[in-house]
Amino acid sequence: MKLNQQFLARYFGMVRFISVICAVVLGIACLSQRPLRAAENRPLRIIVFGAHPDDCEIRAGGVAALWAKAGHQVKFVSMTNGDIGHWAMAGGPLAQRRTAEVQEAARILGITTEVLDIHDGELLPTLENRKTMTRLIRQWQADIVIGHRPNDYHPDHRYTGVLMQDSAFMVAVPFFCPDVPPLKRNPVFLYSYDNFQRPNPFRPDIVVAIDDVIEQKLDALLAIESQFIEGGALGSLETAPQTEADRQKKREEVREAFRRRFAQIADKCRDRLIELYGPEKGKAINYAEAFEVCEYGRQPTEQEIRELFPFISP
């Protein structure tokens, strides 16, 4: 009799154990299938990493303005302070100037911006920097993370991409940077557009029409005068504007050059624009920004892409 009682106790204990395991597995399965926005009507939270104070604005200024207009929260982070990015000035004064420029750009776009105090040209994919990026993503409670691809002409660009890749899993690991709570759900990680072909060309998974905010984006870019009006690191006294009339002429030239640049993205990604917006609207779009889904983060479905980019509609 005693043996039978022990057997039954073990049997029912095993049944309870299996039930708990099944419940956990089912919960994980349900978690993986639920929409990214756990709470309806919760604003999306997007963080964009650029190597220098101008990269985020070039690559994602339009979509940032669209998100901001829709009530979502966007933060730009410059991984370096840009302190050697000018032909005539450097160090602290230039870093302060470039920070002020992107703060003005952020005001125009309706977003938040931050510039990290890492020297321009010296960003490395270290453990310390991985932790810094992981903390920033967690603190922002990001649904979407955007950064450079790791194949790029500039080492700061490349290593920003590497650091983003390295953070793509760690943001959810509880005992990595335990001082900041881990994310309960891995964000969607995206690469911003570029033209580099090796080892693999950019793939336009998500292409966004920015016609409605193109002037706003161009205004934000023109606020970054040290780079686009004065020529940045590769400028010179001979090519820099000497008078206010020269400066105004340069502003107009830069504005039109950027306008052509974003028109070219729309043309190159026309097929995907048509898939996302429908034939009539997709063919009529003049300006665009494009993004590639990083395979290390969450892989969004077409439905989730439209949820994350709610302004994409036929």
ChimeraX commands (.cxc) that place a marker at each C-alpha (Angstrom):
marker #1 position 0.00,0.00,0.00 radius 0.5
marker #1 position 2.84,2.34,0.96 radius 0.5
marker #1 position 4.56,1.53,-2.35 radius 0.5
marker #1 position 1.40,2.37,-4.28 radius 0.5
marker #1 position 1.14,5.75,-2.48 radius 0.5
marker #1 position 4.75,6.58,-3.32 radius 0.5
marker #1 position 4.14,5.61,-6.96 radius 0.5
marker #1 position 1.01,7.75,-7.17 radius 0.5
marker #1 position 2.76,10.69,-5.55 radius 0.5
marker #1 position 5.61,10.47,-8.04 radius 0.5
marker #1 position 3.17,9.98,-10.92 radius 0.5
marker #1 position 1.08,13.06,-10.10 radius 0.5
marker #1 position 4.25,15.04,-9.39 radius 0.5
marker #1 position 5.52,14.17,-12.84 radius 0.5
marker #1 position 2.16,15.14,-14.37 radius 0.5
marker #1 position 2.34,18.54,-12.66 radius 0.5
marker #1 position 5.93,19.02,-13.84 radius 0.5
marker #1 position 5.01,18.20,-17.44 radius 0.5
marker #1 position 2.01,20.54,-17.23 radius 0.5
marker #1 position 4.24,23.40,-16.08 radius 0.5
marker #1 position 6.74,22.75,-18.88 radius 0.5
marker #1 position 3.95,22.68,-21.45 radius 0.5
marker #1 position 2.56,25.93,-20.13 radius 0.5
marker #1 position 5.96,27.61,-20.34 radius 0.5
marker #1 position 6.53,26.36,-23.89 radius 0.5
marker #1 position 3.05,27.48,-24.92 radius 0.5
marker #1 position 3.65,30.87,-23.35 radius 0.5
marker #1 position 6.90,31.32,-25.24 radius 0.5
marker #1 position 5.19,30.30,-28.48 radius 0.5
marker #1 position 2.40,32.78,-27.91 radius 0.5
marker #1 position 4.94,35.48,-27.04 radius 0.5
marker #1 position 6.76,34.94,-30.30 radius 0.5
marker #1 position 3.55,35.32,-32.25 radius 0.5
marker #1 position 2.08,38.37,-30.57 radius 0.5
marker #1 position 2.43,41.77,-32.23 radius 0.5
marker #1 position 5.44,43.92,-31.35 radius 0.5
marker #1 position 3.29,46.51,-29.67 radius 0.5
marker #1 position 2.09,44.62,-26.61 radius 0.5
marker #1 position -0.28,47.39,-25.62 radius 0.5
marker #1 position -2.61,48.84,-28.21 radius 0.5
marker #1 position -2.16,52.57,-28.73 radius 0.5
marker #1 position 1.31,52.51,-27.18 radius 0.5
marker #1 position 3.61,54.82,-29.14 radius 0.5
marker #1 position 6.43,53.10,-30.95 radius 0.5
marker #1 position 9.94,53.77,-29.71 radius 0.5
marker #1 position 12.74,53.97,-32.28 radius 0.5
marker #1 position 16.47,54.49,-31.74 radius 0.5
marker #1 position 18.83,55.26,-34.63 radius 0.5
marker #1 position 22.62,54.97,-34.36 radius 0.5
marker #1 position 24.93,56.92,-36.64 radius 0.5
marker #1 position 28.70,57.10,-36.53 radius 0.5
marker #1 position 28.88,60.91,-36.60 radius 0.5
marker #1 position 26.64,63.92,-35.96 radius 0.5
marker #1 position 24.99,63.94,-39.40 radius 0.5
marker #1 position 24.67,60.23,-40.29 radius 0.5
marker #1 position 21.31,59.60,-38.60 radius 0.5
marker #1 position 19.89,62.75,-40.11 radius 0.5
marker #1 position 20.94,61.77,-43.65 radius 0.5
marker #1 position 19.79,58.18,-43.46 radius 0.5
marker #1 position 16.64,58.34,-41.34 radius 0.5
marker #1 position 15.60,61.98,-40.97 radius 0.5
marker #1 position 12.52,61.54,-43.13 radius 0.5
marker #1 position 11.11,58.45,-41.45 radius 0.5
marker #1 position 11.93,60.02,-38.06 radius 0.5
marker #1 position 9.82,63.04,-38.94 radius 0.5
marker #1 position 6.97,60.77,-40.05 radius 0.5
marker #1 position 7.09,58.78,-36.82 radius 0.5
marker #1 position 7.25,61.97,-34.76 radius 0.5
marker #1 position 4.25,63.48,-36.55 radius 0.5
marker #1 position 2.30,60.30,-35.74 radius 0.5
marker #1 position 3.10,60.61,-32.03 radius 0.5
marker #1 position 5.89,58.04,-31.79 radius 0.5
marker #1 position 9.19,58.53,-29.96 radius 0.5
marker #1 position 12.46,58.71,-31.93 radius 0.5
marker #1 position 15.99,59.12,-30.65 radius 0.5
marker #1 position 19.12,59.68,-32.73 radius 0.5
marker #1 position 22.49,58.70,-31.24 radius 0.5
marker #1 position 25.82,59.80,-32.73 radius 0.5
marker #1 position 28.41,57.25,-31.63 radius 0.5
marker #1 position 31.29,59.77,-31.97 radius 0.5
marker #1 position 31.42,63.50,-31.35 radius 0.5
marker #1 position 32.74,64.42,-34.80 radius 0.5
marker #1 position 35.73,66.32,-33.40 radius 0.5
marker #1 position 37.97,65.90,-36.47 radius 0.5
marker #1 position 35.24,66.36,-39.08 radius 0.5
marker #1 position 36.27,69.79,-40.36 radius 0.5
marker #1 position 39.15,71.14,-42.44 radius 0.5
marker #1 position 39.74,74.26,-40.31 radius 0.5
marker #1 position 38.78,73.37,-36.72 radius 0.5
marker #1 position 38.90,70.35,-34.43 radius 0.5
marker #1 position 38.73,69.14,-30.84 radius 0.5
marker #1 position 36.30,70.40,-28.24 radius 0.5
marker #1 position 35.08,73.48,-30.14 radius 0.5
marker #1 position 34.16,71.39,-33.18 radius 0.5
marker #1 position 32.51,68.68,-31.05 radius 0.5
marker #1 position 30.41,71.35,-29.33 radius 0.5
marker #1 position 29.50,72.93,-32.64 radius 0.5
marker #1 position 28.44,69.65,-34.21 radius 0.5
marker #1 position 26.38,68.74,-31.15 radius 0.5
marker #1 position 24.58,72.07,-31.40 radius 0.5
marker #1 position 23.93,71.46,-35.11 radius 0.5
marker #1 position 22.26,68.09,-34.59 radius 0.5
marker #1 position 20.30,69.45,-31.66 radius 0.5
marker #1 position 18.85,72.04,-34.04 radius 0.5
marker #1 position 18.20,69.30,-36.60 radius 0.5
marker #1 position 16.40,67.29,-33.93 radius 0.5
marker #1 position 14.24,70.29,-33.07 radius 0.5
marker #1 position 13.24,70.61,-36.72 radius 0.5
marker #1 position 12.43,66.89,-36.96 radius 0.5
marker #1 position 10.61,66.77,-33.62 radius 0.5
marker #1 position 12.84,64.10,-32.07 radius 0.5
marker #1 position 15.49,63.56,-29.38 radius 0.5
marker #1 position 19.24,63.40,-30.06 radius 0.5
marker #1 position 22.39,62.44,-28.14 radius 0.5
marker #1 position 26.08,62.66,-29.04 radius 0.5
marker #1 position 28.47,60.28,-27.27 radius 0.5
marker #1 position 31.85,61.57,-26.12 radius 0.5
marker #1 position 33.97,59.25,-28.28 radius 0.5
marker #1 position 36.59,60.78,-30.57 radius 0.5
marker #1 position 35.78,60.87,-34.27 radius 0.5
marker #1 position 37.75,58.20,-36.12 radius 0.5
marker #1 position 38.42,56.20,-32.96 radius 0.5
marker #1 position 35.26,54.12,-32.48 radius 0.5
marker #1 position 36.10,50.45,-31.87 radius 0.5
marker #1 position 33.85,47.39,-31.34 radius 0.5
marker #1 position 34.94,46.96,-27.73 radius 0.5
marker #1 position 33.06,45.34,-24.85 radius 0.5
marker #1 position 32.65,48.76,-23.25 radius 0.5
marker #1 position 31.02,50.20,-26.37 radius 0.5
marker #1 position 28.84,47.11,-26.77 radius 0.5
marker #1 position 27.58,47.67,-23.24 radius 0.5
marker #1 position 26.99,51.35,-23.97 radius 0.5
marker #1 position 24.85,50.57,-27.00 radius 0.5
marker #1 position 22.99,47.78,-25.20 radius 0.5
marker #1 position 22.14,50.13,-22.34 radius 0.5
marker #1 position 20.96,52.85,-24.71 radius 0.5
marker #1 position 18.64,50.43,-26.53 radius 0.5
marker #1 position 17.23,49.12,-23.25 radius 0.5
marker #1 position 16.81,52.56,-21.70 radius 0.5
marker #1 position 14.89,53.71,-24.76 radius 0.5
marker #1 position 12.76,50.51,-24.65 radius 0.5
marker #1 position 13.22,50.32,-28.40 radius 0.5
marker #1 position 10.84,48.56,-30.77 radius 0.5
marker #1 position 13.12,49.38,-33.72 radius 0.5
marker #1 position 16.90,49.87,-33.84 radius 0.5
marker #1 position 18.56,51.33,-36.97 radius 0.5
marker #1 position 22.26,51.60,-37.79 radius 0.5
marker #1 position 24.93,51.32,-40.47 radius 0.5
marker #1 position 25.74,48.11,-42.29 radius 0.5
marker #1 position 29.13,46.68,-41.27 radius 0.5
marker #1 position 30.48,46.97,-44.83 radius 0.5
marker #1 position 31.12,50.68,-45.32 radius 0.5
marker #1 position 33.93,53.01,-46.36 radius 0.5
marker #1 position 34.43,54.57,-42.91 radius 0.5
marker #1 position 35.69,52.57,-39.89 radius 0.5
marker #1 position 33.33,54.43,-37.54 radius 0.5
marker #1 position 30.40,53.46,-39.78 radius 0.5
marker #1 position 31.53,49.83,-39.93 radius 0.5
marker #1 position 32.00,49.52,-36.20 radius 0.5
marker #1 position 28.66,51.17,-35.46 radius 0.5
marker #1 position 27.13,48.37,-37.54 radius 0.5
marker #1 position 29.17,45.71,-35.74 radius 0.5
marker #1 position 28.19,47.08,-32.35 radius 0.5
marker #1 position 24.53,47.08,-33.36 radius 0.5
marker #1 position 24.81,43.46,-34.48 radius 0.5
marker #1 position 26.56,42.54,-31.24 radius 0.5
marker #1 position 23.75,44.15,-29.23 radius 0.5
marker #1 position 20.97,42.48,-31.18 radius 0.5
marker #1 position 20.85,39.45,-28.90 radius 0.5
marker #1 position 22.40,40.89,-25.74 radius 0.5
marker #1 position 19.60,43.43,-25.18 radius 0.5
marker #1 position 17.41,40.55,-23.97 radius 0.5
marker #1 position 20.03,38.74,-21.84 radius 0.5
marker #1 position 19.32,39.52,-18.15 radius 0.5
marker #1 position 22.84,39.19,-16.74 radius 0.5
marker #1 position 24.55,41.26,-19.44 radius 0.5
marker #1 position 24.56,44.85,-18.16 radius 0.5
marker #1 position 22.31,43.83,-15.25 radius 0.5
marker #1 position 22.15,47.46,-14.07 radius 0.5
marker #1 position 19.56,48.10,-16.81 radius 0.5
marker #1 position 16.54,45.77,-17.11 radius 0.5
marker #1 position 16.64,43.62,-20.28 radius 0.5
marker #1 position 14.06,44.04,-23.01 radius 0.5
marker #1 position 11.24,41.53,-22.81 radius 0.5
marker #1 position 11.10,41.39,-26.57 radius 0.5
marker #1 position 13.88,41.63,-29.10 radius 0.5
marker #1 position 13.47,44.71,-31.32 radius 0.5
marker #1 position 13.59,44.72,-35.09 radius 0.5
marker #1 position 17.12,45.73,-36.12 radius 0.5
marker #1 position 17.51,47.53,-39.44 radius 0.5
marker #1 position 20.39,48.69,-41.59 radius 0.5
marker #1 position 20.19,52.09,-43.25 radius 0.5
marker #1 position 20.67,52.54,-47.00 radius 0.5
marker #1 position 24.05,52.55,-48.73 radius 0.5
marker #1 position 25.51,51.80,-52.17 radius 0.5
marker #1 position 28.30,49.42,-51.20 radius 0.5
marker #1 position 28.34,46.14,-53.11 radius 0.5
marker #1 position 30.89,43.91,-51.36 radius 0.5
marker #1 position 30.60,41.46,-49.78 radius 0.5
marker #1 position 26.88,41.92,-50.43 radius 0.5
marker #1 position 24.74,44.77,-51.78 radius 0.5
marker #1 position 22.06,46.53,-49.76 radius 0.5
marker #1 position 18.65,44.81,-49.86 radius 0.5
marker #1 position 15.64,47.20,-49.69 radius 0.5
marker #1 position 13.32,45.25,-47.39 radius 0.5
marker #1 position 11.50,48.38,-46.21 radius 0.5
marker #1 position 11.21,51.50,-48.35 radius 0.5
marker #1 position 9.39,54.56,-47.03 radius 0.5
marker #1 position 7.99,57.46,-49.02 radius 0.5
marker #1 position 9.18,60.74,-47.50 radius 0.5
marker #1 position 7.51,63.14,-49.94 radius 0.5
marker #1 position 5.35,64.59,-47.15 radius 0.5
marker #1 position 8.39,65.54,-45.04 radius 0.5
marker #1 position 11.10,66.12,-47.65 radius 0.5
marker #1 position 11.32,69.87,-47.02 radius 0.5
marker #1 position 11.47,69.30,-43.27 radius 0.5
marker #1 position 14.29,66.79,-43.72 radius 0.5
marker #1 position 16.20,69.13,-46.00 radius 0.5
marker #1 position 15.81,71.94,-43.45 radius 0.5
marker #1 position 17.28,69.65,-40.79 radius 0.5
marker #1 position 20.24,68.72,-42.97 radius 0.5
marker #1 position 21.00,72.35,-43.80 radius 0.5
marker #1 position 21.25,73.04,-40.07 radius 0.5
marker #1 position 24.44,70.92,-40.10 radius 0.5
marker #1 position 26.47,73.67,-41.75 radius 0.5
marker #1 position 29.93,72.51,-40.68 radius 0.5
marker #1 position 29.52,69.44,-42.87 radius 0.5
marker #1 position 27.29,70.35,-45.77 radius 0.5
marker #1 position 27.91,74.07,-46.26 radius 0.5
marker #1 position 31.58,74.31,-45.22 radius 0.5
marker #1 position 32.69,70.93,-46.54 radius 0.5
marker #1 position 33.46,68.93,-43.40 radius 0.5
marker #1 position 36.78,67.12,-43.08 radius 0.5
marker #1 position 37.59,67.27,-46.81 radius 0.5
marker #1 position 36.67,70.90,-47.40 radius 0.5
marker #1 position 39.11,73.76,-47.86 radius 0.5
marker #1 position 39.39,77.53,-47.71 radius 0.5
marker #1 position 39.11,77.64,-51.48 radius 0.5
marker #1 position 35.82,75.71,-51.61 radius 0.5
marker #1 position 34.18,77.16,-48.49 radius 0.5
marker #1 position 31.74,80.07,-48.93 radius 0.5
marker #1 position 33.41,83.43,-48.26 radius 0.5
marker #1 position 30.40,85.73,-48.12 radius 0.5
marker #1 position 26.81,85.43,-46.99 radius 0.5
marker #1 position 25.77,85.40,-50.64 radius 0.5
marker #1 position 28.15,82.49,-51.25 radius 0.5
marker #1 position 26.75,80.71,-48.22 radius 0.5
marker #1 position 23.17,81.13,-49.40 radius 0.5
marker #1 position 24.09,79.85,-52.86 radius 0.5
marker #1 position 25.77,76.84,-51.25 radius 0.5
marker #1 position 22.66,76.14,-49.18 radius 0.5
marker #1 position 20.55,76.02,-52.33 radius 0.5
marker #1 position 23.05,73.73,-54.07 radius 0.5
marker #1 position 23.20,71.35,-51.08 radius 0.5
marker #1 position 19.44,71.30,-50.79 radius 0.5
marker #1 position 19.05,70.28,-54.42 radius 0.5
marker #1 position 21.86,67.71,-54.19 radius 0.5
marker #1 position 20.17,66.03,-51.24 radius 0.5
marker #1 position 16.82,66.20,-53.01 radius 0.5
marker #1 position 18.34,64.32,-55.96 radius 0.5
marker #1 position 19.91,61.81,-53.60 radius 0.5
marker #1 position 16.61,60.83,-52.01 radius 0.5
marker #1 position 14.93,60.78,-55.43 radius 0.5
marker #1 position 17.56,58.30,-56.58 radius 0.5
marker #1 position 16.76,56.03,-53.63 radius 0.5
marker #1 position 13.10,56.07,-54.64 radius 0.5
marker #1 position 14.01,55.17,-58.24 radius 0.5
marker #1 position 16.40,52.39,-57.25 radius 0.5
marker #1 position 13.85,50.89,-54.86 radius 0.5
marker #1 position 10.81,51.44,-57.10 radius 0.5
marker #1 position 9.77,47.78,-57.24 radius 0.5
marker #1 position 9.61,47.53,-53.46 radius 0.5
marker #1 position 7.75,50.84,-53.22 radius 0.5
marker #1 position 5.12,49.43,-55.57 radius 0.5
marker #1 position 4.85,46.25,-53.49 radius 0.5
marker #1 position 4.35,48.23,-50.29 radius 0.5
marker #1 position 2.25,51.16,-51.52 radius 0.5
marker #1 position 0.48,49.63,-54.51 radius 0.5
marker #1 position 1.09,50.37,-58.21 radius 0.5
marker #1 position -0.56,53.78,-58.44 radius 0.5
marker #1 position 0.96,55.32,-55.34 radius 0.5
marker #1 position 4.26,53.45,-55.58 radius 0.5
marker #1 position 4.97,54.78,-59.07 radius 0.5
marker #1 position 4.18,58.36,-58.00 radius 0.5
marker #1 position 6.53,58.53,-55.00 radius 0.5
marker #1 position 9.36,61.01,-55.54 radius 0.5
marker #1 position 11.58,60.62,-52.46 radius 0.5
marker #1 position 12.35,57.67,-50.21 radius 0.5
marker #1 position 14.46,56.17,-47.46 radius 0.5
marker #1 position 15.24,52.46,-47.40 radius 0.5
marker #1 position 16.18,49.89,-44.78 radius 0.5
marker #1 position 17.38,46.30,-44.71 radius 0.5
marker #1 position 16.29,43.87,-41.98 radius 0.5
marker #1 position 19.25,42.60,-39.94 radius 0.5
marker #1 position 19.00,38.84,-39.60 radius 0.5
marker #1 position 20.20,38.94,-35.98 radius 0.5
marker #1 position 17.09,40.62,-34.56 radius 0.5
marker #1 position 13.39,39.93,-34.84 radius 0.5
marker #1 position 12.24,39.12,-38.36 radius 0.5
marker #1 position 9.05,41.11,-39.04 radius 0.5
marker #1 position 6.26,39.85,-41.23 radius 0.5
marker #1 position 4.72,42.08,-43.88 radius 0.5
marker #1 position 1.91,42.81,-41.43 radius 0.5
marker #1 position 4.39,43.79,-38.72 radius 0.5
marker #1 position 6.29,46.03,-41.13 radius 0.5
marker #1 position 3.09,48.00,-41.68 radius 0.5
marker #1 position 2.54,48.08,-37.93 radius 0.5
marker #1 position 6.04,49.42,-37.30 radius 0.5
marker #1 position 5.81,51.86,-40.25 radius 0.5
marker #1 position 2.12,52.83,-39.97 radius 0.5
marker #1 position 2.43,55.49,-42.68 radius 0.5
marker #1 position 3.09,52.80,-45.33 radius 0.5
marker #1 position -0.25,52.28,-47.03 radius 0.5
marker #1 position -1.56,51.85,-50.59 radius 0.5
marker link #1:1,2 radius 0.2
marker link #1:2,3 radius 0.2
marker link #1:3,4 radius 0.2
marker link #1:4,5 radius 0.2
marker link #1:5,6 radius 0.2
marker link #1:6,7 radius 0.2
marker link #1:7,8 radius 0.2
marker link #1:8,9 radius 0.2
marker link #1:9,10 radius 0.2
marker link #1:10,11 radius 0.2
marker link #1:11,12 radius 0.2
marker link #1:12,13 radius 0.2
marker link #1:13,14 radius 0.2
marker link #1:14,15 radius 0.2
marker link #1:15,16 radius 0.2
marker link #1:16,17 radius 0.2
marker link #1:17,18 radius 0.2
marker link #1:18,19 radius 0.2
marker link #1:19,20 radius 0.2
marker link #1:20,21 radius 0.2
marker link #1:21,22 radius 0.2
marker link #1:22,23 radius 0.2
marker link #1:23,24 radius 0.2
marker link #1:24,25 radius 0.2
marker link #1:25,26 radius 0.2
marker link #1:26,27 radius 0.2
marker link #1:27,28 radius 0.2
marker link #1:28,29 radius 0.2
marker link #1:29,30 radius 0.2
marker link #1:30,31 radius 0.2
marker link #1:31,32 radius 0.2
marker link #1:32,33 radius 0.2
marker link #1:33,34 radius 0.2
marker link #1:34,35 radius 0.2
marker link #1:35,36 radius 0.2
marker link #1:36,37 radius 0.2
marker link #1:37,38 radius 0.2
marker link #1:38,39 radius 0.2
marker link #1:39,40 radius 0.2
marker link #1:40,41 radius 0.2
marker link #1:41,42 radius 0.2
marker link #1:42,43 radius 0.2
marker link #1:43,44 radius 0.2
marker link #1:44,45 radius 0.2
marker link #1:45,46 radius 0.2
marker link #1:46,47 radius 0.2
marker link #1:47,48 radius 0.2
marker link #1:48,49 radius 0.2
marker link #1:49,50 radius 0.2
marker link #1:50,51 radius 0.2
marker link #1:51,52 radius 0.2
marker link #1:52,53 radius 0.2
marker link #1:53,54 radius 0.2
marker link #1:54,55 radius 0.2
marker link #1:55,56 radius 0.2
marker link #1:56,57 radius 0.2
marker link #1:57,58 radius 0.2
marker link #1:58,59 radius 0.2
marker link #1:59,60 radius 0.2
marker link #1:60,61 radius 0.2
marker link #1:61,62 radius 0.2
marker link #1:62,63 radius 0.2
marker link #1:63,64 radius 0.2
marker link #1:64,65 radius 0.2
marker link #1:65,66 radius 0.2
marker link #1:66,67 radius 0.2
marker link #1:67,68 radius 0.2
marker link #1:68,69 radius 0.2
marker link #1:69,70 radius 0.2
marker link #1:70,71 radius 0.2
marker link #1:71,72 radius 0.2
marker link #1:72,73 radius 0.2
marker link #1:73,74 radius 0.2
marker link #1:74,75 radius 0.2
marker link #1:75,76 radius 0.2
marker link #1:76,77 radius 0.2
marker link #1:77,78 radius 0.2
marker link #1:78,79 radius 0.2
marker link #1:79,80 radius 0.2
marker link #1:80,81 radius 0.2
marker link #1:81,82 radius 0.2
marker link #1:82,83 radius 0.2
marker link #1:83,84 radius 0.2
marker link #1:84,85 radius 0.2
marker link #1:85,86 radius 0.2
marker link #1:86,87 radius 0.2
marker link #1:87,88 radius 0.2
marker link #1:88,89 radius 0.2
marker link #1:89,90 radius 0.2
marker link #1:90,91 radius 0.2
marker link #1:91,92 radius 0.2
marker link #1:92,93 radius 0.2
marker link #1:93,94 radius 0.2
marker link #1:94,95 radius 0.2
marker link #1:95,96 radius 0.2
marker link #1:96,97 radius 0.2
marker link #1:97,98 radius 0.2
marker link #1:98,99 radius 0.2
marker link #1:99,100 radius 0.2
marker link #1:100,101 radius 0.2
marker link #1:101,102 radius 0.2
marker link #1:102,103 radius 0.2
marker link #1:103,104 radius 0.2
marker link #1:104,105 radius 0.2
marker link #1:105,106 radius 0.2
marker link #1:106,107 radius 0.2
marker link #1:107,108 radius 0.2
marker link #1:108,109 radius 0.2
marker link #1:109,110 radius 0.2
marker link #1:110,111 radius 0.2
marker link #1:111,112 radius 0.2
marker link #1:112,113 radius 0.2
marker link #1:113,114 radius 0.2
marker link #1:114,115 radius 0.2
marker link #1:115,116 radius 0.2
marker link #1:116,117 radius 0.2
marker link #1:117,118 radius 0.2
marker link #1:118,119 radius 0.2
marker link #1:119,120 radius 0.2
marker link #1:120,121 radius 0.2
marker link #1:121,122 radius 0.2
marker link #1:122,123 radius 0.2
marker link #1:123,124 radius 0.2
marker link #1:124,125 radius 0.2
marker link #1:125,126 radius 0.2
marker link #1:126,127 radius 0.2
marker link #1:127,128 radius 0.2
marker link #1:128,129 radius 0.2
marker link #1:129,130 radius 0.2
marker link #1:130,131 radius 0.2
marker link #1:131,132 radius 0.2
marker link #1:132,133 radius 0.2
marker link #1:133,134 radius 0.2
marker link #1:134,135 radius 0.2
marker link #1:135,136 radius 0.2
marker link #1:136,137 radius 0.2
marker link #1:137,138 radius 0.2
marker link #1:138,139 radius 0.2
marker link #1:139,140 radius 0.2
marker link #1:140,141 radius 0.2
marker link #1:141,142 radius 0.2
marker link #1:142,143 radius 0.2
marker link #1:143,144 radius 0.2
marker link #1:144,145 radius 0.2
marker link #1:145,146 radius 0.2
marker link #1:146,147 radius 0.2
marker link #1:147,148 radius 0.2
marker link #1:148,149 radius 0.2
marker link #1:149,150 radius 0.2
marker link #1:150,151 radius 0.2
marker link #1:151,152 radius 0.2
marker link #1:152,153 radius 0.2
marker link #1:153,154 radius 0.2
marker link #1:154,155 radius 0.2
marker link #1:155,156 radius 0.2
marker link #1:156,157 radius 0.2
marker link #1:157,158 radius 0.2
marker link #1:158,159 radius 0.2
marker link #1:159,160 radius 0.2
marker link #1:160,161 radius 0.2
marker link #1:161,162 radius 0.2
marker link #1:162,163 radius 0.2
marker link #1:163,164 radius 0.2
marker link #1:164,165 radius 0.2
marker link #1:165,166 radius 0.2
marker link #1:166,167 radius 0.2
marker link #1:167,168 radius 0.2
marker link #1:168,169 radius 0.2
marker link #1:169,170 radius 0.2
marker link #1:170,171 radius 0.2
marker link #1:171,172 radius 0.2
marker link #1:172,173 radius 0.2
marker link #1:173,174 radius 0.2
marker link #1:174,175 radius 0.2
marker link #1:175,176 radius 0.2
marker link #1:176,177 radius 0.2
marker link #1:177,178 radius 0.2
marker link #1:178,179 radius 0.2
marker link #1:179,180 radius 0.2
marker link #1:180,181 radius 0.2
marker link #1:181,182 radius 0.2
marker link #1:182,183 radius 0.2
marker link #1:183,184 radius 0.2
marker link #1:184,185 radius 0.2
marker link #1:185,186 radius 0.2
marker link #1:186,187 radius 0.2
marker link #1:187,188 radius 0.2
marker link #1:188,189 radius 0.2
marker link #1:189,190 radius 0.2
marker link #1:190,191 radius 0.2
marker link #1:191,192 radius 0.2
marker link #1:192,193 radius 0.2
marker link #1:193,194 radius 0.2
marker link #1:194,195 radius 0.2
marker link #1:195,196 radius 0.2
marker link #1:196,197 radius 0.2
marker link #1:197,198 radius 0.2
marker link #1:198,199 radius 0.2
marker link #1:199,200 radius 0.2
marker link #1:200,201 radius 0.2
marker link #1:201,202 radius 0.2
marker link #1:202,203 radius 0.2
marker link #1:203,204 radius 0.2
marker link #1:204,205 radius 0.2
marker link #1:205,206 radius 0.2
marker link #1:206,207 radius 0.2
marker link #1:207,208 radius 0.2
marker link #1:208,209 radius 0.2
marker link #1:209,210 radius 0.2
marker link #1:210,211 radius 0.2
marker link #1:211,212 radius 0.2
marker link #1:212,213 radius 0.2
marker link #1:213,214 radius 0.2
marker link #1:214,215 radius 0.2
marker link #1:215,216 radius 0.2
marker link #1:216,217 radius 0.2
marker link #1:217,218 radius 0.2
marker link #1:218,219 radius 0.2
marker link #1:219,220 radius 0.2
marker link #1:220,221 radius 0.2
marker link #1:221,222 radius 0.2
marker link #1:222,223 radius 0.2
marker link #1:223,224 radius 0.2
marker link #1:224,225 radius 0.2
marker link #1:225,226 radius 0.2
marker link #1:226,227 radius 0.2
marker link #1:227,228 radius 0.2
marker link #1:228,229 radius 0.2
marker link #1:229,230 radius 0.2
marker link #1:230,231 radius 0.2
marker link #1:231,232 radius 0.2
marker link #1:232,233 radius 0.2
marker link #1:233,234 radius 0.2
marker link #1:234,235 radius 0.2
marker link #1:235,236 radius 0.2
marker link #1:236,237 radius 0.2
marker link #1:237,238 radius 0.2
marker link #1:238,239 radius 0.2
marker link #1:239,240 radius 0.2
marker link #1:240,241 radius 0.2
marker link #1:241,242 radius 0.2
marker link #1:242,243 radius 0.2
marker link #1:243,244 radius 0.2
marker link #1:244,245 radius 0.2
marker link #1:245,246 radius 0.2
marker link #1:246,247 radius 0.2
marker link #1:247,248 radius 0.2
marker link #1:248,249 radius 0.2
marker link #1:249,250 radius 0.2
marker link #1:250,251 radius 0.2
marker link #1:251,252 radius 0.2
marker link #1:252,253 radius 0.2
marker link #1:253,254 radius 0.2
marker link #1:254,255 radius 0.2
marker link #1:255,256 radius 0.2
marker link #1:256,257 radius 0.2
marker link #1:257,258 radius 0.2
marker link #1:258,259 radius 0.2
marker link #1:259,260 radius 0.2
marker link #1:260,261 radius 0.2
marker link #1:261,262 radius 0.2
marker link #1:262,263 radius 0.2
marker link #1:263,264 radius 0.2
marker link #1:264,265 radius 0.2
marker link #1:265,266 radius 0.2
marker link #1:266,267 radius 0.2
marker link #1:267,268 radius 0.2
marker link #1:268,269 radius 0.2
marker link #1:269,270 radius 0.2
marker link #1:270,271 radius 0.2
marker link #1:271,272 radius 0.2
marker link #1:272,273 radius 0.2
marker link #1:273,274 radius 0.2
marker link #1:274,275 radius 0.2
marker link #1:275,276 radius 0.2
marker link #1:276,277 radius 0.2
marker link #1:277,278 radius 0.2
marker link #1:278,279 radius 0.2
marker link #1:279,280 radius 0.2
marker link #1:280,281 radius 0.2
marker link #1:281,282 radius 0.2
marker link #1:282,283 radius 0.2
marker link #1:283,284 radius 0.2
marker link #1:284,285 radius 0.2
marker link #1:285,286 radius 0.2
marker link #1:286,287 radius 0.2
marker link #1:287,288 radius 0.2
marker link #1:288,289 radius 0.2
marker link #1:289,290 radius 0.2
marker link #1:290,291 radius 0.2
marker link #1:291,292 radius 0.2
marker link #1:292,293 radius 0.2
marker link #1:293,294 radius 0.2
marker link #1:294,295 radius 0.2
marker link #1:295,296 radius 0.2
marker link #1:296,297 radius 0.2
marker link #1:297,298 radius 0.2
marker link #1:298,299 radius 0.2
marker link #1:299,300 radius 0.2
marker link #1:300,301 radius 0.2
marker link #1:301,302 radius 0.2
marker link #1:302,303 radius 0.2
marker link #1:303,304 radius 0.2
marker link #1:304,305 radius 0.2
marker link #1:305,306 radius 0.2
marker link #1:306,307 radius 0.2
marker link #1:307,308 radius 0.2
marker link #1:308,309 radius 0.2
marker link #1:309,310 radius 0.2
marker link #1:310,311 radius 0.2
marker link #1:311,312 radius 0.2
marker link #1:312,313 radius 0.2
marker link #1:313,314 radius 0.2
view
